[in-house]
Amino acid sequence: MYIASHEWQRPASPPRAGHLNPPPGALCEPLYRRLAAGTPDAATRAEAAQFLRREIALAGTAPCTLPESPENLVGWMEANAQTVHAKYALYLEGRRAGGPRHFFRNRAHALHVLRAISPTKVVDGAWLYGLIRHANNPRFAPLVQTYVEELGEGAIDKNHVVLYRGLLARYGLDPVDGLPDTHYRQGLIQLALGWNAEEFLPEVIGFNLGYEQLPLHLLITAYELNELGIDPYYFQLHVTVDNGSTGHARRACDAVLEALPRLDDGGVFWQRVRVGARLADAGLGTVDIIDSFEPEQEVLRILAAKSSAGAGAHSDYCRVAGRSVNDWLSSPENVAGFLRELEAQGWIRRNEPASCSRFWKLLQGERAEMFGVFSAYELQVIHDWIRGEASADGAPFTEEPPSAGRRRATFRALQRNAHAVAAPDLGSLLDPDLDLFKAQLARAEAGPREQLLVDAMSPAQHWTPVGLYATGEFWKSRTQ
C-alpha cells in the first residue's frame, strides 16, 4: 500500500471471502462474457447457477460481520458508517499534514486500477436485474428502486455503467483485454445472481445488503483520483447514493426486513441472506488490485501484447545488442530481455524526465516514428515507469511536470475553469435500434409492453439508448 510508514495505516480486517480459492479449473471470463452479452439461454443460466452454488459453498466458510438477528441491521449499518467516517477523517488529517497518497503512487497506477476493476463496474447493479420482472410485488419495492437508480432512472449522465464506460473511453483504457481471469469473478457473481434471482432470492437480497454498505476505499479513491486530475464522479456518486439515511445502504436493510418470511422457516432465509452478503467480498476487491500493481510488470505486459503486431514491421538496420528489433519482437518471451538492453544502451534512461529517453521520443513528440502505436493508458504507464519516483507528481504524459514546490490542479479545479457541457439528450442520439424499439412499444399491449421494457433493462442493454429509454418509460409508469 502506498502510504507513509508512520502515518495512517489501513487497519487489519477479517479474512474476506475473496481470499478463498475458487474451484480449480473454473474459468470466470468466458461465462461472464456470455451472461453480459445478451439474454442467456437455459443452459447458460444453469451453468451460472452451478457456479453460484460453488461460490455460496465457499462463502459459507468465511467470517460474517452481520448481526445474528436481522432486527439489529440498521444499528449494524450505522455503526459501519461511523467507523468508515472516522477512518476517513484520520486519512484526511494525515493528508493535510503533508502525508502522501495512500492508494495511487502516480497517474498510471490510478488508471491501471480503473481498467482492472472494470469487469465489475460495467455490470454495476446486475445482481438485482432478476427482480425487475417481479416489480409488482410490493415486498421488492426497495430493491426495484435501487436497480432503477443504478440505471440512472434512464438519464444518460446518471446511469452507472454509462459513466464507467465513459471513464474508460476518456482515459484510453478500452478495449479491456488481457486481464487475469480472477478479475472477472466478482462481476460474474453479480451477473449470475441477476439471471437466477428466483432460485437465489435470499442470496440476491443478502448480496445487495453487503455490497451497498459504504466502504472506506470508495472515499479515498474519489479523493485521490481528483487529486491526480482524473474524473472522480463515478466514485463520488456512489458515496452519495449509498448513504445510510435515505440511500442504498439504508434501503438494503429495509429490503431485508421487508422480504423476510412472515411464517416461521426456522431462520433459513436469514442464514441464506448472511451467506449472500459474504458473496459481496468474493473475488479481488479494489484494494487488492491497488496493492498488486507492479509498474515494470505492466510495462512488460503492454510491450508483449504489442510484440506480435510489431514483429516484422521494423527495418533490418534497426538493431539492439546485435539483434534486429524484428527478432526481439518475434516472441513475447523476449520482451524482458529487450527492455533490459534498451536501458543498457541508453535508449531508456530511468528516473529521469521521459523526454531524456530516445525510446520515449519514438512514441511522443515531433516526428515520433511510433506515434499511434500505444494507447493513452499505455503511454502513461511507460511514461511513469521511466520517470520513477518523480511520477508521484501525477503529471499526464502530455504535459510538462509541475515545477518544484507546485502541485497540479485537481480535476474539480480544472472543471471549474472549463465550459459546462450539457448532458446529451436521448432524442438526439443516433441509434439504429431506438426508433424500432419505440415502434414496438407503441404496438404492444400492456403485458408485452412491460416485458419489452424489462428485457431492454438487462445488464447487456440498459446502458444503450434503447435501455435508457426503456428505463425512463418503466420508471415513469410507476411514479406518475
TORDO-66251 format. One line per field, with one value per residue (C-alpha): residue number from 1; x, y, z; residue in three letters. Coordinates in Angstrom, 2 decimals. Each point is the difference from the previous one (the first is absolute). Last residue first. Layout:
TORDO-66251
i NUM;... $
X X;... $
Y Y;... $
Z Z;... $
aa ALA;... $
//
This chain:
TORDO-66251
i 480;479;478;477;476;475;474;473;472;471;470;469;468;467;466;465;464;463;462;461;460;459;458;457;456;455;454;453;452;451;450;449;448;447;446;445;444;443;442;441;440;439;438;437;436;435;434;433;432;431;430;429;428;427;426;425;424;423;422;421;420;419;418;417;416;415;414;413;412;411;410;409;408;407;406;405;404;403;402;401;400;399;398;397;396;395;394;393;392;391;390;389;388;387;386;385;384;383;382;381;380;379;378;377;376;375;374;373;372;371;370;369;368;367;366;365;364;363;362;361;360;359;358;357;356;355;354;353;352;351;350;349;348;347;346;345;344;343;342;341;340;339;338;337;336;335;334;333;332;331;330;329;328;327;326;325;324;323;322;321;320;319;318;317;316;315;314;313;312;311;310;309;308;307;306;305;304;303;302;301;300;299;298;297;296;295;294;293;292;291;290;289;288;287;286;285;284;283;282;281;280;279;278;277;276;275;274;273;272;271;270;269;268;267;266;265;264;263;262;261;260;259;258;257;256;255;254;253;252;251;250;249;248;247;246;245;244;243;242;241;240;239;238;237;236;235;234;233;232;231;230;229;228;227;226;225;224;223;222;221;220;219;218;217;216;215;214;213;212;211;210;209;208;207;206;205;204;203;202;201;200;199;198;197;196;195;194;193;192;191;190;189;188;187;186;185;184;183;182;181;180;179;178;177;176;175;174;173;172;171;170;169;168;167;166;165;164;163;162;161;160;159;158;157;156;155;154;153;152;151;150;149;148;147;146;145;144;143;142;141;140;139;138;137;136;135;134;133;132;131;130;129;128;127;126;125;124;123;122;121;120;119;118;117;116;115;114;113;112;111;110;109;108;107;106;105;104;103;102;101;100;99;98;97;96;95;94;93;92;91;90;89;88;87;86;85;84;83;82;81;80;79;78;77;76;75;74;73;72;71;70;69;68;67;66;65;64;63;62;61;60;59;58;57;56;55;54;53;52;51;50;49;48;47;46;45;44;43;42;41;40;39;38;37;36;35;34;33;32;31;30;29;28;27;26;25;24;23;22;21;20;19;18;17;16;15;14;13;12;11;10;9;8;7;6;5;4;3;2;1 $
X -46.75;2.65;-0.45;-0.63;2.72;2.50;-0.63;0.03;3.30;1.56;-1.15;1.56;3.28;-0.09;-0.69;2.76;2.42;0.90;-2.95;0.94;2.22;-0.73;-3.72;-2.27;-1.02;-1.58;-1.99;-1.34;-1.04;-1.64;-1.97;-1.26;-0.93;-2.32;-1.51;-0.62;2.78;-0.25;1.46;2.72;1.12;0.13;2.13;2.38;0.38;0.71;2.69;1.70;2.14;1.33;0.88;-0.50;-1.90;-3.14;2.02;1.19;3.69;0.94;0.92;3.67;1.24;2.91;3.23;1.55;-2.08;0.80;3.74;-0.52;-2.16;2.68;2.65;2.56;3.54;2.14;2.88;3.10;2.27;-1.49;-2.94;0.86;-0.31;-3.20;-1.17;1.29;-2.32;1.80;-1.02;2.78;0.76;1.66;3.27;0.27;0.69;0.07;0.33;-2.81;-2.20;0.40;-0.41;-3.25;-1.28;0.76;-1.97;-2.99;0.04;0.15;3.23;0.85;-1.45;3.36;2.78;2.26;-0.50;0.59;-0.51;-0.88;-1.06;0.71;3.42;0.95;-0.69;2.63;2.54;-0.37;0.63;-3.63;-1.12;1.54;2.60;-0.44;0.72;1.82;-1.36;1.86;3.21;1.52;-0.57;-3.58;-0.96;1.86;-2.09;-3.22;1.01;0.78;-3.48;-1.60;1.58;-2.74;-2.56;1.56;1.10;0.39;3.74;0.47;-1.95;2.06;3.10;2.60;3.53;-0.78;-2.83;-0.32;-2.00;1.74;-2.35;-3.00;-2.88;-3.53;0.91;-0.90;-1.99;-3.46;1.13;2.11;-2.76;-1.44;3.52;0.65;-3.13;0.64;3.62;-1.07;-2.56;2.69;2.22;-2.69;-1.02;-3.58;-1.17;-0.94;-2.51;-1.52;-0.50;-1.41;-2.60;-1.12;1.12;-2.64;-2.64;-0.80;-3.59;-0.48;0.13;-3.34;-1.50;1.12;-1.83;-3.12;0.09;0.04;-2.96;-2.03;0.73;-1.02;-2.26;-2.42;-2.68;-2.52;0.36;3.00;2.62;-0.43;-0.86;2.73;2.62;-1.17;0.08;3.67;0.80;-1.95;2.33;3.12;-1.68;-0.72;-2.46;2.04;2.87;1.51;0.66;-1.24;2.46;3.21;-1.04;-0.19;3.47;1.34;-1.45;0.86;3.72;1.24;3.80;2.15;2.24;-1.58;-3.47;1.04;1.40;-3.20;-2.33;2.21;0.20;-3.77;-0.61;2.76;-1.80;-2.98;-3.64;-2.39;-1.72;1.89;-0.88;-3.74;-0.28;1.76;-2.44;-3.03;1.43;0.95;-3.54;-1.45;2.35;-2.32;-2.27;2.90;1.86;1.01;0.87;1.83;2.17;0.76;1.12;2.10;1.57;0.99;1.75;1.89;1.08;3.28;1.03;0.33;3.04;-0.52;1.25;-2.85;-1.74;-0.54;0.18;2.07;0.65;-0.80;-3.34;-1.11;0.35;-1.68;-2.85;-0.52;-0.15;-2.60;-2.13;0.15;-1.16;-2.90;-0.04;1.08;-2.15;-3.11;-2.20;-0.71;3.81;0.30;1.32;-3.07;-2.25;1.72;-0.42;-3.68;-0.56;1.73;-2.08;-3.25;0.67;-2.65;-2.48;-0.06;-0.82;3.72;0.34;1.53;2.40;1.14;2.35;2.00;1.11;3.43;0.75;0.39;3.39;0.78;2.60;1.51;0.88;1.88;1.42;2.06;3.26;-0.50;-0.69;2.90;2.43;-1.17;0.82;3.45;0.74;-0.81;2.49;0.52;-3.72;-1.51;1.20;0.93;2.84;-0.11;0.29;-1.92;-3.17;0.43;0.31;-3.11;-1.87;0.84;-1.08;-3.31;-0.36;0.49;-2.70;-2.39;0.51;-0.64;-3.13;-1.33;0.58;-1.76;-2.96;-0.30;0.15;-2.62;-2.23;0.50;-0.81;-3.42;1.71;1.40;3.49;1.46;1.94;3.81;0.29;3.18;0.46;-1.01;-3.43;1.67;1.66;-3.28;-1.70;2.69;-0.52;-3.78;0.48;1.99;-2.80;-2.50;2.16;0.13;-3.79;-0.33;2.23;-2.07;-3.28;1.13;1.61;-1.59;2.84;3.76;0.58;-0.92;2.17;2.91;-0.10;-0.15;3.20;1.71;-0.52;2.16;-0.51;3.10;0.28;-3.02;0.54;2.65;-1.13;1.45;-3.12;-2.08;1.85;2.19;-0.69;1.42;3.28;-0.05;1.27;2.77;0.01;3.52;3.31;1.00;-1.45;-2.53;-0.05;-1.36 $
Y 9.08;-2.01;-3.50;0.63;2.67;-2.59;-2.41;2.76;1.41;-3.45;-0.83;3.20;-0.78;-3.57;1.06;2.65;-2.63;-0.26;-2.28;-2.50;-2.87;0.45;-0.35;3.07;-0.70;-3.31;1.74;2.62;-2.61;-2.02;3.06;0.47;-3.68;0.40;3.40;-0.72;0.69;2.15;3.20;-1.96;-1.64;3.40;1.42;-2.95;0.51;3.69;-0.83;-2.88;1.73;2.62;3.64;1.73;3.30;-1.30;-1.32;3.54;0.17;1.58;3.67;0.91;2.64;2.07;-0.66;1.95;-1.71;-3.32;0.49;0.69;-3.12;-2.15;1.31;2.53;-1.30;0.89;2.45;-0.27;-0.99;0.73;-2.03;-2.81;0.96;-1.26;-2.76;-2.86;1.22;1.28;-1.71;1.51;-3.56;-0.40;1.19;-3.44;-1.68;2.20;-2.95;-1.93;3.11;0.50;-3.70;-0.18;3.29;-1.15;-3.20;1.96;2.39;-2.96;-1.11;-0.30;3.41;1.75;-2.53;2.21;3.08;2.82;2.61;-1.43;-3.37;-3.69;0.09;2.80;-2.40;-2.43;2.78;0.63;3.51;1.00;-2.49;2.17;-2.04;-2.94;-2.52;0.94;-2.14;-0.14;0.14;-3.29;-1.78;1.24;-1.22;-3.23;-0.60;0.64;-2.51;-2.59;0.41;-0.07;-3.22;-2.27;1.91;-1.61;1.47;3.42;-0.31;-1.37;2.85;2.44;-1.45;-1.58;1.27;1.49;2.05;0.23;2.24;-0.58;-2.91;2.34;-0.47;-1.33;-3.69;-0.41;3.05;-1.57;-3.11;2.12;2.39;-2.28;-0.68;3.74;0.59;-2.98;1.08;3.53;-1.49;-2.16;3.07;1.96;-2.73;0.56;-2.64;2.35;1.95;-3.25;-1.34;3.38;-0.10;-3.50;-3.26;-2.70;-0.50;2.89;0.51;-3.78;0.47;1.81;-3.02;-2.21;2.23;0.04;-3.82;0.03;2.39;-2.27;-3.10;1.64;-2.87;0.69;1.59;1.85;3.70;-0.75;2.77;2.19;3.29;-0.33;-0.75;2.85;2.47;-0.85;0.49;3.27;1.31;-0.72;1.06;3.54;1.74;0.27;-2.48;1.49;-2.28;2.57;2.65;-2.03;-1.78;3.30;0.89;-3.17;0.69;3.69;-0.45;1.36;-0.25;3.06;-1.91;1.68;-0.87;-3.64;0.19;1.24;-2.35;-2.99;0.97;0.18;-3.28;-1.78;0.67;-2.09;1.21;-2.96;-0.83;-3.22;-1.81;0.68;-0.54;-3.34;-0.93;0.80;-1.95;-2.87;-0.15;-0.06;-2.67;-2.22;2.82;2.40;-2.18;2.50;2.79;-2.34;-1.33;3.54;1.11;-3.11;0.43;3.57;-1.26;-2.72;2.01;1.34;-3.57;-0.75;2.26;3.03;-0.19;2.01;3.25;1.92;2.51;1.95;3.06;2.48;1.30;-3.38;-1.81;2.86;0.05;-3.71;0.76;2.72;-2.06;-2.86;2.22;1.60;3.60;1.99;-2.05;0.49;-3.13;-0.15;0.14;-3.74;-0.53;2.01;-2.51;-2.82;1.71;0.67;-3.67;-0.99;2.32;-1.13;-3.73;-0.58;1.92;-2.81;1.78;0.29;-3.76;0.33;2.51;-2.53;-1.79;3.19;0.37;-1.65;2.10;3.23;0.87;-2.26;2.38;0.49;-3.63;-0.64;3.55;-0.66;-0.41;3.05;2.40;-1.57;0.52;3.60;0.65;-1.60;1.91;3.29;-0.57;-1.82;-0.59;-1.32;1.71;3.36;1.68;1.72;3.77;0.69;0.53;-3.54;-1.43;1.81;-1.16;-3.65;0.41;1.48;-2.97;-2.40;1.76;0.05;-3.71;-0.83;2.17;-1.64;-3.50;0.92;1.36;-3.18;-2.24;2.15;-0.32;-3.76;-0.78;-1.53;-2.36;-2.02;-1.47;3.30;0.07;-0.15;-3.44;-2.07;-2.24;-3.69;0.68;2.14;-3.09;-1.95;3.08;0.26;-3.63;0.45;3.19;-1.81;-2.56;2.80;1.54;-3.36;-0.25;3.50;-1.02;-3.13;1.94;2.57;3.28;3.38;2.13;0.49;0.28;-3.61;-1.32;2.24;-1.08;-3.67;0.38;2.19;-2.14;-3.07;-2.92;-2.21;-0.29;1.28;3.54;0.56;1.86;3.49;1.45;-1.22;2.57;-0.64;2.45;3.49;1.44;3.78;2.00;2.06;3.78;1.41;-1.39;-2.12;2.41;-1.66;-1.70;-3.42 $
Z -12.13;1.84;-1.30;-3.71;0.04;1.23;-2.87;-2.61;1.29;0.18;-3.52;-1.37;1.73;-1.28;-3.57;0.11;1.38;3.71;0.76;-2.69;1.15;3.71;-0.82;-0.15;-3.61;1.03;2.73;-2.41;-2.57;2.76;1.09;-3.56;-0.27;2.98;-0.92;-3.70;-2.48;-3.15;1.48;1.78;-3.24;-1.72;2.81;-0.34;-3.73;0.50;2.58;-1.78;-2.64;2.43;-0.60;3.32;-0.12;1.68;2.90;0.72;0.81;3.35;-0.33;-0.09;2.42;-1.29;1.83;2.87;2.66;-1.65;0.45;3.69;0.27;-1.64;2.38;-1.15;0.08;3.00;0.15;2.17;-2.86;-3.42;-1.21;-2.44;-3.70;-1.52;-2.36;2.19;2.76;3.10;3.25;2.13;1.14;-3.40;1.58;1.64;-3.33;-3.10;-2.39;1.66;-0.05;-3.75;-0.82;2.01;-1.44;-3.55;0.58;1.30;-2.96;-2.38;-1.64;-3.70;-0.87;-0.41;-0.48;-2.16;2.17;-2.49;2.73;3.39;1.35;-0.64;-1.68;2.40;2.87;-1.34;-0.25;3.72;1.34;-0.74;2.65;2.70;1.92;2.37;-2.78;-3.15;-2.84;-3.32;2.00;-1.15;3.33;0.25;-3.48;0.78;3.12;-1.96;-2.67;2.66;1.51;-3.46;-1.24;1.42;-2.10;-3.10;-3.35;1.60;0.59;-3.52;-1.57;2.07;-1.64;2.24;0.64;3.39;-1.55;-3.78;-2.37;-3.34;-0.70;-0.26;2.41;-0.67;0.11;3.68;1.06;0.00;1.89;2.36;1.02;2.71;1.25;0.22;2.10;2.27;0.50;0.94;2.42;1.59;0.32;1.82;2.50;1.21;2.50;2.84;-2.08;-1.26;3.52;1.07;-2.77;0.88;-1.59;0.17;2.65;2.35;-1.14;0.28;3.77;-0.12;-1.75;2.87;2.48;-2.19;-0.06;3.80;0.00;-2.29;2.13;3.30;1.07;-2.84;2.19;-2.14;-0.68;-2.21;-0.17;-3.10;1.68;2.64;-2.65;-2.23;2.90;0.60;-3.68;0.07;2.70;-2.04;-3.26;1.11;2.32;3.19;-0.34;-3.14;-2.97;-2.53;1.21;0.13;-3.19;-1.85;1.27;-1.59;-3.44;0.34;0.69;-3.38;0.01;0.81;2.41;3.03;-1.28;-0.28;3.52;1.64;-1.89;0.82;3.67;0.35;-1.85;1.93;3.28;-1.03;0.19;0.25;-3.30;-0.67;3.22;-0.06;-3.75;0.39;2.74;-2.15;-2.93;2.35;1.38;-3.55;-1.38;-2.04;-1.21;-0.50;-2.51;-2.72;2.43;2.37;-2.83;-1.17;3.46;0.58;-3.43;0.87;3.15;-1.90;-3.05;1.41;0.86;-3.73;-0.24;-2.25;-3.59;-1.40;0.78;-3.22;1.50;2.50;-2.16;2.76;-1.26;-1.37;3.32;1.88;-2.50;0.56;3.70;-0.41;-2.38;2.52;2.85;-1.88;1.25;-3.08;-2.38;2.10;-0.08;3.73;0.39;-0.64;3.52;1.03;-1.78;1.86;3.37;-0.67;-0.85;3.24;2.18;-1.72;0.40;2.63;-2.15;-2.60;-3.25;-0.80;-0.46;-3.50;1.53;2.61;-2.38;-0.58;3.62;-0.31;-3.09;2.02;-1.50;-2.96;-1.47;3.46;0.67;-3.24;0.35;3.13;-1.96;-2.21;2.84;1.92;-2.86;-0.32;3.64;-0.26;-3.21;1.74;2.78;3.32;0.41;3.22;3.17;-1.50;1.82;3.41;0.15;3.22;-2.04;-1.32;3.51;1.18;-3.08;0.77;3.62;-1.17;-2.36;2.89;2.02;-2.96;-0.60;3.67;0.09;-3.16;1.43;3.24;-1.94;-2.05;3.09;1.73;-3.06;-0.10;3.64;-0.72;-2.44;2.93;0.18;-1.13;-3.26;0.21;-1.58;-0.12;-3.05;-0.19;-1.54;-2.65;-1.48;-0.19;-1.43;-2.70;-1.01;-0.12;-2.01;-2.70;-0.23;-0.48;-2.74;-1.82;0.31;-1.43;-2.91;-0.67;0.13;-2.56;1.01;-0.85;-1.32;0.06;3.75;0.77;-2.85;0.99;3.65;-1.03;-2.03;2.65;3.09;-0.60;2.38;-0.14;3.75;1.99;1.27;2.69;3.09;0.31;-1.63;2.91;2.05;3.03;2.82;-0.38;1.20;0.14;-2.98;1.52;0.33;0.34;1.21;-3.00;-2.55;-2.26;-3.42;0.93 $
aa GLN;THR;ARG;SER;LYS;TRP;PHE;GLU;GLY;THR;ALA;TYR;LEU;GLY;VAL;PRO;THR;TRP;HIS;GLN;ALA;PRO;SER;MET;ALA;ASP;VAL;LEU;LEU;GLN;GLU;ARG;PRO;GLY;ALA;GLU;ALA;ARG;ALA;LEU;GLN;ALA;LYS;PHE;LEU;ASP;LEU;ASP;PRO;ASP;LEU;LEU;SER;GLY;LEU;ASP;PRO;ALA;ALA;VAL;ALA;HIS;ALA;ASN;ARG;GLN;LEU;ALA;ARG;PHE;THR;ALA;ARG;ARG;ARG;GLY;ALA;SER;PRO;PRO;GLU;GLU;THR;PHE;PRO;ALA;GLY;ASP;ALA;SER;ALA;GLU;GLY;ARG;ILE;TRP;ASP;HIS;ILE;VAL;GLN;LEU;GLU;TYR;ALA;SER;PHE;VAL;GLY;PHE;MET;GLU;ALA;ARG;GLU;GLY;GLN;LEU;LEU;LYS;TRP;PHE;ARG;SER;CYS;SER;ALA;PRO;GLU;ASN;ARG;ARG;ILE;TRP;GLY;GLN;ALA;GLU;LEU;GLU;ARG;LEU;PHE;GLY;ALA;VAL;ASN;GLU;PRO;SER;SER;LEU;TRP;ASP;ASN;VAL;SER;ARG;GLY;ALA;VAL;ARG;CYS;TYR;ASP;SER;HIS;ALA;GLY;ALA;GLY;ALA;SER;SER;LYS;ALA;ALA;LEU;ILE;ARG;LEU;VAL;GLU;GLN;GLU;PRO;GLU;PHE;SER;ASP;ILE;ILE;ASP;VAL;THR;GLY;LEU;GLY;ALA;ASP;ALA;LEU;ARG;ALA;GLY;VAL;ARG;VAL;ARG;GLN;TRP;PHE;VAL;GLY;GLY;ASP;ASP;LEU;ARG;PRO;LEU;ALA;GLU;LEU;VAL;ALA;ASP;CYS;ALA;ARG;ARG;ALA;HIS;GLY;THR;SER;GLY;ASN;ASP;VAL;THR;VAL;HIS;LEU;GLN;PHE;TYR;TYR;PRO;ASP;ILE;GLY;LEU;GLU;ASN;LEU;GLU;TYR;ALA;THR;ILE;LEU;LEU;HIS;LEU;PRO;LEU;GLN;GLU;TYR;GLY;LEU;ASN;PHE;GLY;ILE;VAL;GLU;PRO;LEU;PHE;GLU;GLU;ALA;ASN;TRP;GLY;LEU;ALA;LEU;GLN;ILE;LEU;GLY;GLN;ARG;TYR;HIS;THR;ASP;PRO;LEU;GLY;ASP;VAL;PRO;ASP;LEU;GLY;TYR;ARG;ALA;LEU;LEU;GLY;ARG;TYR;LEU;VAL;VAL;HIS;ASN;LYS;ASP;ILE;ALA;GLY;GLU;GLY;LEU;GLU;GLU;VAL;TYR;THR;GLN;VAL;LEU;PRO;ALA;PHE;ARG;PRO;ASN;ASN;ALA;HIS;ARG;ILE;LEU;GLY;TYR;LEU;TRP;ALA;GLY;ASP;VAL;VAL;LYS;THR;PRO;SER;ILE;ALA;ARG;LEU;VAL;HIS;LEU;ALA;HIS;ALA;ARG;ASN;ARG;PHE;PHE;HIS;ARG;PRO;GLY;GLY;ALA;ARG;ARG;GLY;GLU;LEU;TYR;LEU;ALA;TYR;LYS;ALA;HIS;VAL;THR;GLN;ALA;ASN;ALA;GLU;MET;TRP;GLY;VAL;LEU;ASN;GLU;PRO;SER;GLU;PRO;LEU;THR;CYS;PRO;ALA;THR;GLY;ALA;LEU;ALA;ILE;GLU;ARG;ARG;LEU;PHE;GLN;ALA;ALA;GLU;ALA;ARG;THR;ALA;ALA;ASP;PRO;THR;GLY;ALA;ALA;LEU;ARG;ARG;TYR;LEU;PRO;GLU;CYS;LEU;ALA;GLY;PRO;PRO;PRO;ASN;LEU;HIS;GLY;ALA;ARG;PRO;PRO;SER;ALA;PRO;ARG;GLN;TRP;GLU;HIS;SER;ALA;ILE;TYR;MET $
//
